[in-house]
Amino acid sequence: MAKGRESGMPDAAYWQTFFNPECIVGKLDCRGPIDAVEFGCGYGLFTVPVAKLVTGTVFALDIDPEMVAATAARAAAAGLTNVAAEERDFLADGCGRPDGSAGYALLFNILHVEQPVELLRTAYRVLAPGGKVGVIHWQADELTPRGPTLAIRPTPGQCRAWAEDAGFRYVRDEDLCCCSWHWGLVLQRPAG
C-alpha cells in the first residue's frame, strides 16, 4: 500500500486548527437519510460531524491504520454507532462499497493524488443517482500553512473539469467563510 503523494498528516491538534468541520460539512449539503463514504478520513475530524447529520452509516476509509484507529476512537468518544472506519487502499483497490449504495461522498484535501479522475470515478460509482460529492482543498492562489506543493495543488476549476470528466454535474462553488485556507465545491451524480 502506498499513500497518495504529499498525503502525510501533521499532529492532530495542529491539524484541527485549520478547520471548522461542522460548518464545512453543513455548507456542502451532507445530511439526511443516506450513507456516506469518506475517502481519506485522517483523524476523523469530518467523520463525526457527518455521522451526526446522516442517519445511515459513514464509511470512513484511510490507508493508514493509525488514522483509522483515531477515527474509530473519535466516533466512539462522541457516542456514535454509525461510523465504520476501515483501513483501505481505495486508490488501488476501490472503496469496497456496492455500486450506487451511498448518498454522499467526501473528497476533502485529497484530489492532489496522482490520478484524481480515477478517484472521482470511484466516488461516482459508489453514489446513487442524485447523490452528491463534497470537495474541499487548500487554496492554490496564496501561501497556506499546510497543504501539498502549489505545483500539484488543484484549483476549483481543475476539480470541476475532472469531476465533469468522471460524469458529475456541477452544483456550485461554496465559499467556506468558516475556513480561511480552503475552498469548497458541490457536485452531483445525475439523477437520470
C-alpha positions in Angstrom: 0.0 0.0 0.0 1.2 3.5 -0.8 -0.3 6.8 0.2 -1.1 9.4 -2.4 1.7 11.9 -3.0 2.1 14.5 -0.2 -0.6 12.9 1.9 1.2 12.9 5.3 -0.7 14.2 8.3 0.6 16.6 10.9 -0.1 16.3 14.6 -3.8 16.1 15.3 -4.0 19.2 17.5 -2.3 21.3 14.8 -4.5 19.8 12.0 -7.7 20.8 13.9 -6.7 24.4 13.9 -7.3 24.8 10.1 -11.0 23.8 10.1 -14.5 24.3 11.4 -15.7 20.8 10.4 -19.3 21.3 11.4 -19.6 24.5 9.3 -17.8 22.9 6.3 -19.9 19.8 6.2 -23.1 21.7 6.7 -22.3 24.1 3.8 -21.6 21.2 1.5 -25.0 19.5 1.6 -24.1 16.5 3.7 -27.2 15.4 5.6 -30.3 13.2 5.6 -31.2 9.5 5.5 -28.2 8.4 3.5 -24.9 6.5 3.8 -21.7 8.5 3.2 -18.3 7.4 2.1 -15.3 9.4 3.2 -12.1 9.0 1.1 -9.2 9.6 3.4 -10.7 10.1 6.8 -7.5 11.1 8.6 -8.1 11.8 12.3 -11.9 11.7 11.8 -12.2 15.4 12.1 -15.0 15.5 9.5 -16.3 12.0 10.1 -18.0 12.9 13.4 -19.9 15.9 12.1 -21.0 13.9 9.0 -22.2 11.0 11.3 -24.3 13.5 13.3 -26.0 14.8 10.1 -26.8 11.5 8.3 -28.9 8.7 9.6 -27.1 6.0 7.6 -23.6 4.7 8.0 -20.4 6.8 7.4 -17.8 4.5 5.8 -14.6 6.3 6.8 -11.7 4.9 4.7 -8.0 5.5 5.1 -4.8 3.7 4.1 -3.1 4.5 7.4 -4.1 2.2 10.3 -3.3 4.9 12.8 -5.8 7.2 11.1 -8.4 4.5 11.1 -7.9 3.9 14.8 -8.0 7.6 15.5 -11.3 8.0 13.6 -12.9 5.0 15.3 -11.8 6.4 18.7 -13.2 9.9 17.9 -16.5 8.4 16.8 -16.7 6.2 20.0 -15.9 9.2 22.2 -18.8 11.1 20.5 -21.1 8.2 21.3 -21.7 7.5 17.6 -22.6 4.0 16.4 -23.0 4.8 12.7 -19.3 5.0 11.7 -17.5 2.1 10.1 -13.8 3.1 10.0 -11.8 0.8 7.6 -8.2 0.5 6.6 -8.3 0.5 2.8 -6.2 1.5 -0.2 -9.1 2.9 -2.2 -6.7 4.4 -4.8 -5.5 0.9 -5.7 -8.5 -1.3 -4.7 -11.6 0.9 -4.8 -13.7 1.7 -1.9 -15.3 -1.7 -1.3 -18.8 -0.4 -1.3 -21.5 -1.6 -3.7 -22.4 0.5 -6.8 -25.0 3.1 -6.1 -25.1 2.5 -2.4 -24.2 5.9 -0.9 -25.9 9.3 -1.0 -22.8 11.3 -0.3 -19.0 11.2 -0.8 -16.3 13.3 0.8 -13.2 14.2 -1.1 -11.6 16.5 1.3 -7.9 17.6 0.7 -7.3 14.6 -1.5 -7.6 15.5 -5.2 -3.9 16.3 -5.4 -3.4 12.5 -5.8 -1.7 11.1 -8.9 -5.0 10.1 -10.6 -7.8 12.4 -9.4 -10.2 11.5 -12.2 -10.0 7.8 -11.3 -10.8 8.7 -7.6 -13.7 10.8 -8.8 -14.9 7.8 -10.9 -14.8 5.6 -7.8 -16.9 8.2 -6.0 -19.3 8.4 -8.9 -19.7 4.6 -9.0 -20.5 4.3 -5.3 -23.1 7.1 -5.4 -26.7 6.5 -6.1 -28.3 8.7 -8.9 -28.8 12.1 -7.4 -26.0 11.5 -4.8 -23.6 14.4 -4.0 -19.9 14.7 -3.5 -18.3 17.5 -1.4 -14.8 18.6 -2.3 -12.6 20.9 -0.3 -8.9 21.7 -0.9 -6.3 24.1 0.1 -6.4 27.4 -1.8 -3.9 27.5 -4.6 -3.6 31.2 -5.1 -1.8 32.0 -1.8 0.6 30.6 0.6 -1.1 28.4 3.2 0.4 27.0 6.4 -0.1 23.4 5.1 -1.1 21.5 2.0 0.6 20.0 -0.9 3.1 22.0 -3.0 1.5 24.5 -5.3 2.6 22.6 -8.4 0.1 19.8 -7.5 -2.5 21.7 -5.6 -5.7 21.7 -7.6 -7.9 24.7 -8.2 -11.7 24.6 -8.1 -11.8 24.8 -11.9 -9.5 21.9 -12.3 -11.6 19.8 -9.9 -14.8 20.8 -11.6 -13.3 19.7 -15.0 -12.1 16.4 -13.6 -15.4 15.8 -12.0 -17.4 16.5 -15.2 -15.0 14.1 -17.0 -15.9 11.5 -14.4 -19.7 12.1 -15.1 -20.6 14.5 -12.3 -22.8 17.6 -12.7 -21.6 20.8 -11.3 -23.8 22.2 -8.5 -21.9 25.1 -7.1 -18.7 26.5 -5.6 -19.1 27.1 -1.9 -17.4 30.0 0.0 -16.0 28.4 3.1 -16.1 31.6 5.2 -15.6 29.4 8.2 -12.3 28.1 6.9 -9.9 30.7 5.6 -7.4 28.3 3.9 -9.8 26.2 1.8 -12.4 26.4 -0.9 -15.4 24.1 -1.4 -17.3 22.6 -4.3 -20.5 20.5 -4.5 -21.1 18.1 -7.4 -23.9 15.6 -8.1 -24.3 12.3 -9.9 -27.1 13.0 -12.4 -30.4 11.5 -11.3 -31.3 10.0 -14.6 
